[in-house]
Amino acid sequence: MARLEGKVAIITGAAQGMGAAHAKLFVEEGAKVIITDLNEENGQALAAELGENAIFVKQNVANEEDWATVIAKAEEAFGSVNVLVNNAGITMAKSILQTTAEEYRRIVEINQVSVFLGMKAVIPSMQKAGGGSIVNISSLNGLVAGAIGYTDTKFAVRGMTKAAAIEGAHYNIRVNSVHPGVIATPMVVQEDTKAAVEEFAKHIPLQRVAQPKEVSKMVLFLASDESSYSTGSEFVIDGGISAR
């Protein structure tokens, strides 16, 4: 039996990169998937590629009304939601002195507020389903320091995960965070950063960056019933960086 047979999953920021890898693996494992993103062209193309078990919904994850729309369309297409993967996020490599208040608030809205809104929106649907699993994609920088704004919000995701896990336990809803290190996504391996990433990889204990599907397998485990006793925990996939 497929590992996500009978599951209905929402994956945000899934038009490309890690989110797209998650969506593909989830459908392979029997889930019905709602792909959300602002990138309508890529999102529609991915949904078409995945077939009848996937739909695309255009979404601004920082907008509460958009979340209500996503839940309504998910339930209309496939039924009550069992899984939410809060994957959408942005980063910015600027110093504190270079970062404007507007830029900082944008990172907070997309990386942090969206996770709160997603959990709040999906819990009633999961209650109807009899429970569920929420997987919040944080980062290695939710454990150790990185860029201002990105680090702050990824630490916040880690904290929200723990708070929500305690509350969600009453409804048979598990909430965990995933902390990827350097992953070979389009954002990371673009031409102007490729050389720097390759140099950094030499200092990773496993001496390479991860492929998106390696993170997807961790997310799959947490979405499935195989992780039925895991909640409020951090799952790190960083090639050993944080072990130093």
Contacts in CASP RR format, 6 or more apart in sequence:
PFRMAT RR
TARGET T0000
AUTHOR 0000-0000-0000
METHOD contacts of the structure
MODEL  1
MARLEGKVAIITGAAQGMGAAHAKLFVEEGAKVIITDLNEENGQALAAEL
GENAIFVKQNVANEEDWATVIAKAEEAFGSVNVLVNNAGITMAKSILQTT
AEEYRRIVEINQVSVFLGMKAVIPSMQKAGGGSIVNISSLNGLVAGAIGY
TDTKFAVRGMTKAAAIEGAHYNIRVNSVHPGVIATPMVVQEDTKAAVEEF
AKHIPLQRVAQPKEVSKMVLFLASDESSYSTGSEFVIDGGISAR
2 28 0 8 1.000
2 29 0 8 1.000
2 30 0 8 1.000
3 29 0 8 1.000
3 30 0 8 1.000
3 220 0 8 1.000
3 224 0 8 1.000
3 226 0 8 1.000
4 26 0 8 1.000
4 29 0 8 1.000
4 30 0 8 1.000
4 31 0 8 1.000
4 83 0 8 1.000
4 220 0 8 1.000
4 223 0 8 1.000
4 224 0 8 1.000
5 29 0 8 1.000
5 30 0 8 1.000
5 31 0 8 1.000
6 30 0 8 1.000
6 31 0 8 1.000
6 32 0 8 1.000
6 82 0 8 1.000
7 26 0 8 1.000
7 30 0 8 1.000
7 31 0 8 1.000
7 32 0 8 1.000
7 82 0 8 1.000
7 83 0 8 1.000
7 223 0 8 1.000
7 224 0 8 1.000
8 31 0 8 1.000
8 32 0 8 1.000
8 34 0 8 1.000
8 74 0 8 1.000
8 78 0 8 1.000
8 79 0 8 1.000
8 80 0 8 1.000
8 81 0 8 1.000
8 82 0 8 1.000
8 83 0 8 1.000
8 129 0 8 1.000
9 26 0 8 1.000
9 31 0 8 1.000
9 32 0 8 1.000
9 33 0 8 1.000
9 34 0 8 1.000
9 81 0 8 1.000
9 82 0 8 1.000
9 83 0 8 1.000
9 84 0 8 1.000
9 85 0 8 1.000
9 223 0 8 1.000
10 33 0 8 1.000
10 34 0 8 1.000
10 36 0 8 1.000
10 70 0 8 1.000
10 71 0 8 1.000
10 74 0 8 1.000
10 81 0 8 1.000
10 83 0 8 1.000
10 84 0 8 1.000
10 85 0 8 1.000
10 122 0 8 1.000
11 19 0 8 1.000
11 22 0 8 1.000
11 23 0 8 1.000
11 26 0 8 1.000
11 33 0 8 1.000
11 34 0 8 1.000
11 35 0 8 1.000
11 36 0 8 1.000
11 85 0 8 1.000
11 87 0 8 1.000
12 36 0 8 1.000
12 37 0 8 1.000
12 59 0 8 1.000
12 61 0 8 1.000
12 85 0 8 1.000
12 86 0 8 1.000
12 87 0 8 1.000
12 88 0 8 1.000
12 114 0 8 1.000
12 118 0 8 1.000
13 19 0 8 1.000
13 35 0 8 1.000
13 36 0 8 1.000
13 37 0 8 1.000
13 61 0 8 1.000
13 87 0 8 1.000
13 88 0 8 1.000
13 89 0 8 1.000
14 20 0 8 1.000
14 22 0 8 1.000
14 23 0 8 1.000
14 33 0 8 1.000
14 35 0 8 1.000
14 36 0 8 1.000
14 37 0 8 1.000
14 43 0 8 1.000
14 46 0 8 1.000
14 85 0 8 1.000
14 87 0 8 1.000
15 35 0 8 1.000
15 37 0 8 1.000
15 38 0 8 1.000
15 39 0 8 1.000
15 42 0 8 1.000
15 43 0 8 1.000
15 46 0 8 1.000
15 56 0 8 1.000
16 37 0 8 1.000
16 39 0 8 1.000
16 42 0 8 1.000
16 185 0 8 1.000
16 186 0 8 1.000
17 185 0 8 1.000
17 186 0 8 1.000
17 187 0 8 1.000
17 212 0 8 1.000
18 87 0 8 1.000
18 137 0 8 1.000
18 180 0 8 1.000
18 183 0 8 1.000
18 185 0 8 1.000
18 212 0 8 1.000
18 215 0 8 1.000
18 216 0 8 1.000
19 85 0 8 1.000
19 87 0 8 1.000
19 212 0 8 1.000
19 216 0 8 1.000
20 35 0 8 1.000
20 42 0 8 1.000
20 46 0 8 1.000
20 212 0 8 1.000
21 212 0 8 1.000
21 213 0 8 1.000
21 215 0 8 1.000
21 216 0 8 1.000
22 85 0 8 1.000
22 87 0 8 1.000
22 215 0 8 1.000
22 216 0 8 1.000
22 219 0 8 1.000
22 220 0 8 1.000
23 33 0 8 1.000
23 35 0 8 1.000
23 46 0 8 1.000
23 50 0 8 1.000
23 54 0 8 1.000
24 46 0 8 1.000
24 50 0 8 1.000
24 216 0 8 1.000
25 213 0 8 1.000
25 216 0 8 1.000
25 217 0 8 1.000
25 219 0 8 1.000
25 220 0 8 1.000
26 33 0 8 1.000
26 83 0 8 1.000
26 220 0 8 1.000
26 223 0 8 1.000
27 33 0 8 1.000
27 50 0 8 1.000
27 51 0 8 1.000
27 53 0 8 1.000
27 54 0 8 1.000
29 220 0 8 1.000
29 224 0 8 1.000
30 53 0 8 1.000
31 53 0 8 1.000
31 83 0 8 1.000
31 223 0 8 1.000
32 53 0 8 1.000
32 54 0 8 1.000
32 77 0 8 1.000
32 78 0 8 1.000
33 50 0 8 1.000
33 53 0 8 1.000
33 54 0 8 1.000
33 55 0 8 1.000
34 54 0 8 1.000
34 55 0 8 1.000
34 56 0 8 1.000
34 57 0 8 1.000
34 70 0 8 1.000
34 73 0 8 1.000
34 74 0 8 1.000
34 77 0 8 1.000
34 78 0 8 1.000
34 81 0 8 1.000
35 43 0 8 1.000
35 46 0 8 1.000
35 47 0 8 1.000
35 50 0 8 1.000
35 54 0 8 1.000
35 55 0 8 1.000
35 56 0 8 1.000
35 57 0 8 1.000
36 56 0 8 1.000
36 57 0 8 1.000
36 58 0 8 1.000
36 59 0 8 1.000
36 61 0 8 1.000
36 70 0 8 1.000
36 88 0 8 1.000
37 43 0 8 1.000
37 56 0 8 1.000
37 58 0 8 1.000
37 59 0 8 1.000
37 88 0 8 1.000
38 58 0 8 1.000
38 59 0 8 1.000
38 60 0 8 1.000
40 56 0 8 1.000
40 58 0 8 1.000
43 56 0 8 1.000
44 56 0 8 1.000
46 54 0 8 1.000
46 56 0 8 1.000
47 54 0 8 1.000
47 55 0 8 1.000
47 56 0 8 1.000
55 73 0 8 1.000
55 77 0 8 1.000
57 69 0 8 1.000
57 70 0 8 1.000
57 73 0 8 1.000
57 74 0 8 1.000
59 66 0 8 1.000
59 67 0 8 1.000
59 69 0 8 1.000
59 70 0 8 1.000
60 66 0 8 1.000
61 67 0 8 1.000
61 86 0 8 1.000
61 88 0 8 1.000
61 89 0 8 1.000
61 110 0 8 1.000
61 114 0 8 1.000
61 117 0 8 1.000
61 118 0 8 1.000
62 109 0 8 1.000
62 110 0 8 1.000
62 113 0 8 1.000
62 114 0 8 1.000
62 117 0 8 1.000
63 117 0 8 1.000
64 117 0 8 1.000
64 121 0 8 1.000
67 117 0 8 1.000
67 118 0 8 1.000
67 120 0 8 1.000
67 121 0 8 1.000
68 121 0 8 1.000
70 121 0 8 1.000
71 81 0 8 1.000
71 121 0 8 1.000
71 122 0 8 1.000
71 124 0 8 1.000
71 125 0 8 1.000
74 81 0 8 1.000
74 125 0 8 1.000
75 81 0 8 1.000
75 125 0 8 1.000
80 125 0 8 1.000
80 126 0 8 1.000
80 128 0 8 1.000
80 129 0 8 1.000
80 130 0 8 1.000
81 122 0 8 1.000
81 125 0 8 1.000
81 126 0 8 1.000
81 129 0 8 1.000
81 132 0 8 1.000
82 126 0 8 1.000
82 129 0 8 1.000
82 131 0 8 1.000
82 132 0 8 1.000
82 133 0 8 1.000
83 132 0 8 1.000
83 133 0 8 1.000
83 134 0 8 1.000
83 135 0 8 1.000
83 223 0 8 1.000
84 118 0 8 1.000
84 119 0 8 1.000
84 122 0 8 1.000
84 126 0 8 1.000
84 133 0 8 1.000
84 134 0 8 1.000
84 135 0 8 1.000
85 135 0 8 1.000
85 137 0 8 1.000
85 219 0 8 1.000
85 223 0 8 1.000
86 114 0 8 1.000
86 115 0 8 1.000
86 118 0 8 1.000
86 119 0 8 1.000
86 134 0 8 1.000
86 135 0 8 1.000
86 136 0 8 1.000
86 137 0 8 1.000
86 157 0 8 1.000
87 137 0 8 1.000
88 110 0 8 1.000
88 114 0 8 1.000
89 110 0 8 1.000
89 111 0 8 1.000
89 114 0 8 1.000
89 137 0 8 1.000
90 106 0 8 1.000
90 107 0 8 1.000
90 110 0 8 1.000
90 111 0 8 1.000
91 107 0 8 1.000
91 147 0 8 1.000
91 150 0 8 1.000
91 187 0 8 1.000
92 99 0 8 1.000
92 103 0 8 1.000
92 107 0 8 1.000
92 147 0 8 1.000
92 149 0 8 1.000
92 150 0 8 1.000
93 147 0 8 1.000
94 103 0 8 1.000
94 147 0 8 1.000
94 148 0 8 1.000
95 148 0 8 1.000
96 148 0 8 1.000
99 148 0 8 1.000
99 149 0 8 1.000
104 148 0 8 1.000
104 149 0 8 1.000
107 149 0 8 1.000
107 150 0 8 1.000
107 152 0 8 1.000
107 153 0 8 1.000
108 149 0 8 1.000
108 152 0 8 1.000
108 153 0 8 1.000
111 149 0 8 1.000
111 150 0 8 1.000
111 153 0 8 1.000
111 154 0 8 1.000
111 156 0 8 1.000
111 157 0 8 1.000
112 153 0 8 1.000
112 156 0 8 1.000
112 157 0 8 1.000
112 160 0 8 1.000
115 136 0 8 1.000
115 157 0 8 1.000
115 160 0 8 1.000
116 160 0 8 1.000
119 134 0 8 1.000
119 136 0 8 1.000
119 160 0 8 1.000
119 164 0 8 1.000
119 175 0 8 1.000
122 134 0 8 1.000
123 168 0 8 1.000
123 171 0 8 1.000
123 173 0 8 1.000
126 132 0 8 1.000
126 134 0 8 1.000
126 171 0 8 1.000
126 173 0 8 1.000
127 171 0 8 1.000
127 173 0 8 1.000
130 171 0 8 1.000
130 172 0 8 1.000
131 171 0 8 1.000
131 172 0 8 1.000
131 173 0 8 1.000
132 172 0 8 1.000
132 173 0 8 1.000
132 174 0 8 1.000
133 173 0 8 1.000
133 174 0 8 1.000
133 175 0 8 1.000
133 176 0 8 1.000
133 222 0 8 1.000
133 223 0 8 1.000
133 224 0 8 1.000
133 227 0 8 1.000
134 161 0 8 1.000
134 164 0 8 1.000
134 173 0 8 1.000
134 174 0 8 1.000
134 175 0 8 1.000
134 176 0 8 1.000
135 176 0 8 1.000
135 177 0 8 1.000
135 178 0 8 1.000
135 219 0 8 1.000
135 222 0 8 1.000
135 223 0 8 1.000
136 157 0 8 1.000
136 160 0 8 1.000
136 161 0 8 1.000
136 175 0 8 1.000
136 176 0 8 1.000
136 177 0 8 1.000
136 178 0 8 1.000
137 157 0 8 1.000
137 177 0 8 1.000
137 178 0 8 1.000
137 180 0 8 1.000
137 219 0 8 1.000
138 154 0 8 1.000
138 155 0 8 1.000
138 157 0 8 1.000
138 158 0 8 1.000
138 161 0 8 1.000
138 177 0 8 1.000
138 178 0 8 1.000
138 179 0 8 1.000
138 234 0 8 1.000
139 150 0 8 1.000
139 154 0 8 1.000
139 179 0 8 1.000
139 180 0 8 1.000
139 181 0 8 1.000
140 179 0 8 1.000
140 180 0 8 1.000
140 181 0 8 1.000
140 182 0 8 1.000
140 236 0 8 1.000
140 238 0 8 1.000
140 241 0 8 1.000
140 242 0 8 1.000
141 147 0 8 1.000
141 150 0 8 1.000
141 151 0 8 1.000
141 154 0 8 1.000
141 155 0 8 1.000
142 151 0 8 1.000
142 154 0 8 1.000
142 155 0 8 1.000
142 157 0 8 1.000
142 158 0 8 1.000
142 179 0 8 1.000
143 158 0 8 1.000
143 179 0 8 1.000
143 234 0 8 1.000
143 236 0 8 1.000
143 242 0 8 1.000
144 241 0 8 1.000
144 242 0 8 1.000
145 151 0 8 1.000
157 177 0 8 1.000
158 177 0 8 1.000
158 179 0 8 1.000
158 234 0 8 1.000
159 177 0 8 1.000
161 175 0 8 1.000
161 176 0 8 1.000
161 177 0 8 1.000
161 232 0 8 1.000
161 234 0 8 1.000
162 175 0 8 1.000
162 232 0 8 1.000
164 175 0 8 1.000
165 174 0 8 1.000
165 175 0 8 1.000
165 176 0 8 1.000
165 231 0 8 1.000
165 232 0 8 1.000
165 233 0 8 1.000
166 232 0 8 1.000
168 174 0 8 1.000
168 175 0 8 1.000
168 231 0 8 1.000
169 231 0 8 1.000
174 222 0 8 1.000
174 227 0 8 1.000
174 228 0 8 1.000
174 230 0 8 1.000
174 231 0 8 1.000
174 232 0 8 1.000
175 231 0 8 1.000
175 232 0 8 1.000
176 222 0 8 1.000
176 227 0 8 1.000
176 230 0 8 1.000
176 231 0 8 1.000
176 232 0 8 1.000
176 233 0 8 1.000
176 234 0 8 1.000
176 235 0 8 1.000
177 232 0 8 1.000
177 233 0 8 1.000
177 234 0 8 1.000
177 235 0 8 1.000
178 215 0 8 1.000
178 218 0 8 1.000
178 219 0 8 1.000
178 222 0 8 1.000
178 234 0 8 1.000
178 235 0 8 1.000
178 237 0 8 1.000
179 234 0 8 1.000
179 235 0 8 1.000
179 236 0 8 1.000
179 237 0 8 1.000
179 238 0 8 1.000
179 242 0 8 1.000
180 210 0 8 1.000
180 215 0 8 1.000
180 237 0 8 1.000
180 238 0 8 1.000
181 210 0 8 1.000
181 237 0 8 1.000
181 238 0 8 1.000
181 239 0 8 1.000
181 241 0 8 1.000
182 188 0 8 1.000
182 197 0 8 1.000
182 200 0 8 1.000
182 201 0 8 1.000
182 204 0 8 1.000
182 209 0 8 1.000
182 210 0 8 1.000
182 238 0 8 1.000
182 241 0 8 1.000
183 209 0 8 1.000
183 210 0 8 1.000
183 211 0 8 1.000
183 212 0 8 1.000
183 214 0 8 1.000
183 215 0 8 1.000
184 209 0 8 1.000
184 210 0 8 1.000
184 211 0 8 1.000
184 212 0 8 1.000
185 212 0 8 1.000
188 197 0 8 1.000
188 209 0 8 1.000
189 197 0 8 1.000
197 209 0 8 1.000
201 207 0 8 1.000
201 208 0 8 1.000
201 209 0 8 1.000
204 238 0 8 1.000
204 239 0 8 1.000
204 240 0 8 1.000
204 241 0 8 1.000
205 239 0 8 1.000
205 240 0 8 1.000
205 241 0 8 1.000
205 243 0 8 1.000
205 244 0 8 1.000
206 239 0 8 1.000
206 240 0 8 1.000
210 237 0 8 1.000
210 238 0 8 1.000
210 239 0 8 1.000
214 237 0 8 1.000
215 237 0 8 1.000
218 235 0 8 1.000
218 237 0 8 1.000
221 227 0 8 1.000
222 230 0 8 1.000
222 235 0 8 1.000
236 242 0 8 1.000
END
